[in-house]
């Protein structure tokens, strides 16, 4: 009997992070709670947000550019319709 995992809180943070990084790609941006949301986080929201960052890093959707700043990885870009950044660049480099 599987326990139901509620992804609602995770989704809120994860989607906000991915959309923010997509909009700013490839610039490394802060993705802490206060950088993305205008409200002060409850302890639970703060912990959920940190957990979402951990999951996104574990799935290699985001990559750290320098201390506490992140950008989308190749895997992360694929969620926004760019299946492979290397293939994209190959066509650009080959263009006359």
C-alpha positions as CSV (number, residue, x, y, z in Angstrom):
1,X,0.0,0.0,0.0
2,X,1.7,3.1,-1.2
3,X,1.4,6.3,0.8
4,X,0.1,9.2,-1.4
5,X,2.8,11.8,-1.8
6,X,1.4,15.3,-2.1
7,X,3.4,17.2,-4.7
8,X,1.5,20.5,-4.5
9,X,4.0,22.3,-2.3
10,X,7.0,20.9,-4.2
11,X,5.4,21.9,-7.5
12,X,4.9,25.5,-6.3
13,X,8.6,25.9,-5.6
14,X,10.0,23.7,-8.4
15,X,8.0,25.4,-11.1
16,X,8.8,28.9,-9.8
17,X,12.5,28.0,-9.8
18,X,12.5,26.5,-13.3
19,X,10.5,29.4,-14.8
20,X,12.7,32.0,-13.2
21,X,15.9,30.3,-14.5
22,X,14.4,29.9,-18.0
23,X,13.5,33.6,-18.2
24,X,17.1,34.5,-17.2
25,X,19.0,31.8,-19.0
26,X,22.0,31.4,-19.0
27,X,22.7,34.0,-16.3
28,X,23.2,32.4,-12.9
29,X,20.4,33.6,-10.5
30,X,19.6,33.2,-6.9
31,X,16.7,30.8,-6.3
32,X,16.2,31.0,-2.6
33,X,12.6,31.6,-1.4
34,X,13.0,35.3,-1.0
35,X,14.3,35.7,-4.5
36,X,11.2,34.1,-6.0
37,X,8.3,34.9,-3.6
38,X,7.2,38.2,-2.1
39,X,5.8,36.6,1.1
40,X,7.9,35.7,4.1
41,X,8.1,31.9,4.2
42,X,6.8,29.8,7.1
43,X,9.3,27.3,8.4
44,X,7.5,24.6,6.4
45,X,7.6,26.7,3.1
46,X,11.3,27.4,3.7
47,X,12.1,23.7,4.2
48,X,9.9,22.7,1.2
49,X,11.7,25.2,-1.0
50,X,15.1,23.9,0.1
51,X,14.0,20.4,-0.6
52,X,12.8,21.3,-4.0
53,X,16.2,22.7,-4.9
54,X,17.8,19.5,-3.7
55,X,15.5,17.4,-5.9
56,X,16.1,19.7,-9.0
57,X,19.8,19.3,-8.4
58,X,19.5,15.6,-7.9
59,X,17.6,15.3,-11.2
60,X,20.3,17.5,-12.8
61,X,17.7,20.0,-14.0
62,X,19.6,22.9,-12.5
63,X,23.4,23.5,-12.1
64,X,25.2,25.8,-9.7
65,X,27.1,28.6,-11.6
66,X,28.8,30.1,-8.6
67,X,28.0,30.2,-4.9
68,X,24.2,30.0,-4.4
69,X,23.5,31.0,-8.0
70,X,22.0,28.5,-10.5
71,X,21.1,28.1,-14.2
72,X,19.2,25.5,-16.2
73,X,21.2,22.4,-17.2
74,X,20.8,20.7,-20.6
75,X,18.1,18.5,-18.9
76,X,16.4,21.6,-17.5
77,X,16.3,23.3,-20.9
78,X,14.7,20.2,-22.4
79,X,11.6,21.0,-20.2
80,X,11.3,24.3,-22.2
81,X,11.4,22.7,-25.7
82,X,15.2,22.8,-26.2
83,X,16.0,19.1,-26.3
84,X,19.8,19.5,-26.5
85,X,21.9,22.6,-26.2
86,X,24.8,21.0,-28.0
87,X,22.7,20.2,-31.1
88,X,21.3,23.7,-31.0
89,X,24.8,25.1,-30.9
90,X,26.0,22.8,-33.7
91,X,23.5,24.3,-36.1
92,X,24.5,27.8,-35.1
93,X,28.2,27.1,-35.5
94,X,27.6,25.6,-38.9
95,X,25.5,28.6,-40.1
96,X,27.3,30.8,-42.6
